[in-house]
Amino acid sequence: MVHKKLSPLYILAVLIEKSDYDHPMTQPEIIQEVSRRYGLEIERKAVSDTLKALDESDLGIEIQRSRNGKGVFVNDILLDEALVMAVIDSVLSSRALSQRDADEIIRVVSSLVSVYKREKIAPVRKTKINLKNRAPQDTLVNVQKLQEAIDRRKMIKFDYQTFDERWNYVDCINPRTGRAPYCKVCPVFVVNNFGSYYLVCNYKRYDNLTIFRVEFIRNLEILDEDSKDPSEIPGIGSNFNLSKFLAEHIYVFSDKVVDATFTFSEPRVFRYVYEWFGREARVTKVEGGYRCDIRCDRKALIYWAMQYYDCISITSPQEVRDQILAGAKDLVARYSLPLASTSEVQPIGLDGGASSAPVPPTAA
């Protein structure tokens, strides 16, 4: 039912959607649009009084007149075009969102600007709207449930999955038992790293942290059993710094953190170092190039060094050098065989055989 007392809200809604700096609305146009959309007939004086009240209110609503003085528009009441485009681009680039969630967020954010600005935003949407590797529909629901369990200090259990050859989700089999157990853990926190959500947690009877990718979590359940106090977990304690944790775990692996040094000579490497380690990396000029000191988890450092093998060289610790060398020898052996025989090579893995993806142990 349309109520005449709501006319100020109708006028404001029309201005938000149908006006901007380049498209001011005259009072007759406002009256016509309110009538068309809401079936309410209003007088010019009511429009004039409403515009004055909105402009003088403490709601942060700024009513501006056009350059020729014949129309009015709302001056960036919610978000400007650049911010909306940035938000939409972030949504489209995120692998943590399902297609349905991405579409709904974009719909809501787009409604915060005029229809004319939405036309400018449309090409941005089309460039990435079909992004592959979208997360399952329940990913955001699981993120909320995980945060609830963390806030309530409760344990959780869930099934952990991977893919088969047809990209269907299948249970993750524990190589030690040959079974697909559920995981029962103490959730510590949830982080978003490079567009994907990760659960950092602890198995109650152990001291180390374990990391799971949230989009592979299924059948998540919050238990009545109390979780371990995070301050009791080694590596977290009462002075835990999440930003520092993420800086040291660039691939979000649950491995030990080491002090490491590498060298490089090409200036382009500065970009890679800054992208991954930020200003925490300590770079000094040495003969023939540069030396960089960082703190990083061991497994991630190995993968990172292999990624940039053509321009950086790890100098310490020795164990990381040894594992990179073992991985390199494995690559040489694998790529030296004829294509038909590549399946005969058994990769040793850069960490002595462990998978880079977390594999849940037998349920506690």
C-alpha positions in Angstrom: 0.0 0.0 0.0 1.3 3.4 -1.0 1.2 5.9 1.9 1.4 9.7 1.2 3.5 10.2 4.3 6.2 8.2 2.7 6.6 10.6 -0.2 10.0 12.0 1.1 11.4 8.4 0.9 10.0 7.9 -2.6 11.5 11.2 -3.8 14.9 10.3 -2.3 14.7 6.8 -3.9 14.0 8.3 -7.3 16.9 10.8 -7.0 19.4 8.1 -5.9 18.6 5.9 -8.9 17.7 8.4 -11.6 20.0 11.4 -11.0 23.7 12.3 -10.9 25.9 15.2 -11.9 25.3 14.7 -15.6 21.6 13.8 -15.3 19.8 16.3 -12.9 16.1 16.0 -12.5 13.6 18.8 -12.6 10.7 18.9 -10.1 8.1 17.9 -12.8 10.4 14.9 -13.7 10.5 13.9 -10.1 6.8 14.1 -9.8 6.3 12.1 -12.9 8.7 9.3 -11.8 7.2 9.0 -8.3 3.8 8.7 -9.9 5.0 6.1 -12.5 6.9 4.0 -10.0 4.8 4.2 -6.8 1.4 5.4 -8.1 1.5 8.5 -5.8 0.5 11.9 -6.9 2.5 14.7 -5.2 2.6 18.5 -5.5 5.5 20.6 -6.5 5.6 22.3 -3.1 5.9 18.9 -1.4 8.9 18.1 -3.7 10.5 21.5 -2.9 10.0 21.1 0.9 11.4 17.6 0.8 14.5 18.6 -1.1 15.1 21.4 1.3 14.6 19.1 4.4 16.9 16.5 3.0 19.7 19.0 2.2 19.4 20.5 5.7 19.3 17.2 7.5 22.2 15.5 9.4 21.9 12.4 7.2 24.8 13.3 5.0 22.5 13.8 2.0 23.6 16.6 -0.3 21.1 18.0 -2.8 22.9 20.0 -5.5 21.5 22.1 -8.4 22.6 21.6 -11.9 24.8 24.1 -13.7 21.9 25.7 -15.4 19.8 25.7 -12.2 16.9 23.8 -13.7 17.4 20.5 -12.0 18.8 18.8 -8.9 20.8 15.6 -8.1 22.0 13.7 -5.1 25.8 14.2 -4.7 27.4 10.8 -4.2 25.1 9.8 -1.4 26.5 6.3 -1.0 29.4 5.3 -3.3 30.9 7.0 -6.2 31.4 5.2 -9.5 35.1 4.4 -9.0 34.5 2.7 -5.6 31.6 0.7 -7.0 33.7 -0.5 -9.9 36.6 -1.4 -7.5 34.2 -3.4 -5.3 32.7 -5.2 -8.3 36.1 -6.0 -9.7 37.1 -7.5 -6.4 34.0 -9.6 -6.2 34.5 -10.9 -9.7 38.1 -11.7 -9.0 37.4 -13.6 -5.8 37.5 -17.4 -5.9 35.9 -17.5 -2.4 32.5 -16.5 -3.8 30.1 -18.7 -5.6 28.6 -17.4 -8.9 25.2 -16.8 -7.1 26.8 -14.9 -4.2 28.9 -12.8 -6.6 25.8 -11.9 -8.6 23.9 -10.9 -5.5 26.7 -8.7 -4.1 27.1 -7.0 -7.5 23.3 -6.4 -7.7 23.3 -4.8 -4.3 26.4 -2.7 -4.9 25.2 -1.6 -8.3 22.0 -0.3 -6.7 24.0 2.3 -4.8 24.6 4.4 -7.9 22.4 5.9 -10.6 21.2 3.9 -13.5 23.5 6.0 -15.7 26.6 5.0 -13.8 25.5 1.4 -13.9 25.8 1.5 -17.7 29.5 2.5 -17.3 30.0 -0.4 -14.9 28.4 -3.0 -17.2 31.5 -3.6 -19.3 33.5 -4.3 -16.1 31.0 -7.0 -15.1 31.2 -8.6 -18.5 34.9 -9.0 -18.5 35.0 -11.3 -15.6 31.5 -12.5 -14.9 32.3 -16.0 -16.2 35.4 -16.4 -14.1 36.2 -20.1 -13.6 37.0 -21.8 -10.3 34.1 -20.4 -8.4 33.7 -21.6 -4.9 30.7 -23.9 -3.9 27.5 -22.3 -2.8 28.0 -23.0 0.9 31.4 -21.4 1.2 30.3 -18.2 2.7 27.8 -20.0 5.0 30.7 -22.1 6.2 32.8 -19.0 6.8 30.0 -17.6 9.0 29.6 -20.9 10.9 33.4 -21.1 11.5 33.4 -17.5 12.9 30.5 -18.5 15.1 32.4 -21.5 16.5 35.5 -19.3 17.0 33.5 -16.7 18.9 31.8 -19.3 21.1 35.1 -21.2 21.6 33.5 -24.5 20.4 35.1 -27.4 18.5 33.9 -28.3 15.0 33.9 -31.4 12.8 33.7 -31.6 9.0 34.5 -33.7 6.0 37.4 -32.6 3.8 37.3 -33.0 0.0 39.3 -32.7 -3.2 38.6 -33.3 -6.9 38.4 -36.3 -9.2 39.4 -36.3 -12.9 36.0 -34.8 -13.8 36.3 -32.0 -11.3 33.7 -33.4 -9.1 34.2 -33.1 -5.3 35.2 -36.4 -3.7 36.4 -37.3 -0.2 40.0 -36.7 0.7 41.6 -40.0 1.5 44.2 -40.2 4.3 47.2 -42.0 2.7 48.1 -43.5 6.0 44.8 -45.2 6.6 43.2 -45.4 3.2 40.0 -44.0 4.7 38.2 -40.7 4.4 37.8 -39.6 8.1 36.0 -36.5 9.4 38.1 -33.8 10.9 37.5 -32.7 14.5 39.5 -29.6 15.3 39.7 -26.4 17.4 39.1 -23.5 15.0 41.5 -20.6 15.7 40.8 -18.0 12.9 39.7 -17.7 9.3 41.8 -15.8 6.8 41.4 -14.7 3.2 44.5 -15.1 1.2 44.7 -14.3 -2.6 40.9 -14.6 -2.9 40.4 -17.9 -1.0 39.3 -18.6 2.6 41.4 -20.7 4.9 40.7 -22.2 8.3 43.6 -22.2 10.7 43.0 -24.7 13.4 44.5 -27.1 15.9 43.9 -30.8 16.7 43.3 -30.8 20.4 45.8 -33.4 21.3 48.6 -31.8 19.3 50.5 -28.5 19.6 50.9 -27.5 15.9 48.5 -25.5 13.7 46.8 -27.1 10.7 45.3 -25.2 7.7 42.3 -26.2 5.6 40.9 -24.5 2.5 37.3 -23.6 3.4 35.8 -24.3 -0.1 36.8 -28.0 0.4 35.0 -28.3 3.7 31.7 -30.2 3.7 29.1 -31.1 6.4 30.5 -28.6 8.8 29.1 -29.0 12.3 29.6 -26.9 15.5 30.0 -29.3 18.5 29.1 -28.7 22.2 32.6 -29.6 23.2 34.8 -26.6 24.3 37.7 -25.6 22.0 41.2 -25.1 23.2 42.1 -21.6 24.3 44.2 -20.1 21.4 46.7 -18.7 23.9 47.6 -22.3 24.9 48.6 -23.2 21.3 52.4 -22.8 20.7 53.0 -20.3 17.9 49.9 -18.3 18.8 50.0 -17.3 22.5 48.5 -14.2 24.0 50.5 -11.8 21.7 49.6 -13.4 18.4 49.8 -11.1 15.4 47.6 -12.2 12.4 49.3 -9.8 10.0 52.7 -11.2 10.9 51.4 -14.8 10.5 50.1 -14.1 7.0 53.4 -12.3 6.1 55.3 -15.4 7.1 52.9 -18.0 5.5 52.6 -16.6 2.0 50.9 -19.7 0.6 49.1 -20.4 3.9 50.9 -23.7 4.6 51.1 -25.0 8.2 54.9 -25.5 8.2 57.6 -24.2 10.5 58.8 -20.6 10.0 62.5 -20.2 9.2 64.9 -17.2 8.8 66.0 -17.2 5.2 68.3 -15.3 2.9 68.4 -15.2 -0.9 70.2 -13.1 -3.5 69.3 -11.5 -6.8 70.7 -9.2 -9.3 67.9 -8.0 -11.5 65.9 -4.9 -10.3 62.6 -6.4 -11.5 62.9 -8.8 -8.5 62.1 -5.9 -6.1 58.5 -6.1 -7.4 58.2 -9.8 -6.6 59.7 -9.4 -3.1 57.4 -6.5 -2.3 54.3 -8.3 -3.7 54.9 -11.4 -1.5 56.8 -10.1 1.6 56.1 -6.4 1.7 58.3 -3.9 3.5 59.2 -6.5 6.2 61.8 -7.9 3.7 65.2 -6.5 4.5 67.2 -5.8 1.4 70.9 -4.8 1.3 73.2 -4.1 -1.6 76.1 -6.5 -2.0 78.7 -7.2 -4.6 77.0 -8.3 -7.8 73.5 -7.5 -6.7 71.3 -7.6 -3.6 70.8 -9.8 -0.5 67.3 -10.2 1.0 66.5 -11.5 4.5 63.0 -12.7 5.3 61.0 -14.9 7.6 58.8 -17.5 5.9 57.4 -20.9 6.4 59.7 -23.5 5.0 57.4 -25.2 2.5 56.1 -21.9 1.1 59.7 -20.7 0.7 60.6 -23.8 -1.3 57.6 -23.3 -3.7 58.3 -19.5 -3.9 62.0 -20.1 -4.8 61.0 -22.6 -7.4 58.5 -20.2 -8.9 61.2 -17.6 -9.3 64.1 -20.0 -10.0 65.4 -17.9 -12.9 66.1 -14.8 -10.9 66.7 -15.6 -7.2 69.0 -17.9 -5.3 68.4 -19.2 -1.8 71.6 -19.0 0.3 70.2 -20.2 3.7 69.0 -22.2 5.4 70.8 -25.2 4.0 67.8 -27.6 4.5 65.8 -25.5 2.1 68.6 -25.5 -0.4 68.8 -29.3 -0.2 65.1 -29.7 -0.7 65.0 -27.4 -3.7 67.9 -29.3 -5.2 66.1 -32.6 -4.6 63.0 -31.2 -6.3 65.1 -29.9 -9.2 66.6 -33.3 -9.7 63.2 -34.9 -9.7 62.1 -32.4 -12.4 65.1 -33.2 -14.5 64.4 -36.9 -14.2 60.7 -36.5 -15.0 61.2 -34.3 -18.0 64.0 -36.4 -19.4 61.8 -39.4 -19.9 59.8 -39.9 -23.1 56.2 -38.7 -22.7 54.8 -42.2 -22.6 57.0 -43.0 -19.6 56.4 -40.0 -17.4 54.0 -42.0 -15.2 56.9 -44.1 -14.1 58.5 -41.3 -12.2 57.4 -41.1 -8.6 57.8 -37.4 -7.5 59.4 -37.2 -4.1 57.9 -33.8 -3.2 59.7 -30.7 -2.1 59.2 -31.5 1.6 60.2 -35.2 1.5 56.9 -36.6 0.3 54.1 -34.6 2.0 51.4 -33.0 -0.1 51.2 -29.3 -0.4 47.5 -29.5 0.4 46.5 -30.3 4.0 45.6 -33.9 4.4 43.5 -34.6 7.5 44.8 -37.2 9.8 42.7 -39.8 11.5 39.9 -38.2 13.4 40.6 -37.7 17.1 
